[in-house]
Structures are given as structure tokens and as C-alpha cells.
Amino acid sequence: MHKLSCFENWLPLVRLSMRDLPCDRSISGVYAIRLAATGEILYVGSSNNLRRRILGNYIGGVGGETTQRIHGLLFSEGQITEVEIAWIELDEYRDEEAELKDEYRTKHGRLPAWNRL
């Protein structure tokens, strides 16, 4: 199991580019979004296509209810300049996401702020 502290290589979401993300469209994994100033984890998620999830969904705003909510927080609330993202590539992404959320809930008594909305 990866612990939330194992996320490395945090990148400012506002400056994220295609070259920062996995080239292979089929790369799956877990990711976290945090406040750059404090390191507070705001969201833990997973995807079977990290490139599509981050660029197409959260930056581009294409997708369902959760995607629209996070896109709105990033752009309507102006938090795109205040957050960073990191990910871990792995095949068992759904199980890992559940474990990371459980770890956060155990430590903080609740889910990350953007997971709870």
C-alpha cells in the first residue's frame, strides 16, 4: 500500500503540461490534489487514464458531476493557482484509492475536503 506521504513530484496544476503526464493514454493510477502553501490534501482519486482525468476532465471540464464540481472549484473559485497534483502509476488503482481514503479518514476523522462535498 502506498501511503499519502509517498506521493512525490508535486506539480503546480496551473503549469501542468502534456509532457508532465504519462505519454501512454492507458496509464492508470491514483492521484492527490493538495494546497501548495500548506500541503493539505484536498482530493484523492483514481483513474484508468491519468492523462484524460487530469487534462480532459479537471482542466478541460469535460465529464460528470464530480468532474464538474472539481473543475468549478479550480476555475470558478480560482484555486487552480493554489494547488498541486501528484500521482502514482499502478494497475490496482481502485483498491489503492480506497486504502488512501481510509488512511486519510483514520488520521483526520473525515475525508479530504473536496472528496466530502
QUIRA-V698150 format. One record per pair of residues at least 24 apart in sequence whose ideal C-beta (glycine too) atoms are under 7 Angstrom apart, sorted by the first residue. I is the first residue (numbers start at 1). J is the second residue. Records with the same first field share a line. If there is no record, write none. Layout:
I: J + J
//
This chain:
1: 99
2: 88 + 96
3: 103
4: 32 + 41 + 100 + 103 + 104
6: 88
7: 32 + 86 + 88
8: 86
9: 86
10: 34 + 84 + 86
11: 84 + 85
12: 36 + 84
13: 74 + 80 + 83 + 84 + 85
14: 80 + 81
16: 54 + 85
21: 50 + 51 + 54 + 55
22: 50 + 51 + 89
25: 49 + 51 + 52
27: 51 + 89
28: 90 + 91 + 93
29: 87 + 88 + 89 + 90 + 93
30: 87 + 88 + 90 + 93 + 96 + 97 + 100
31: 85 + 86 + 87
32: 86
33: 83 + 85 + 114
34: 83 + 84
35: 82 + 83
36: 82 + 83 + 84
37: 82
41: 104 + 112
42: 83 + 112 + 113 + 114
43: 70 + 112 + 114 + 115
44: 97 + 100 + 101 + 104 + 112 + 115
45: 97
46: 93 + 94 + 96 + 97
47: 93
48: 93
50: 87
54: 85
69: 117
70: 114
73: 114
//
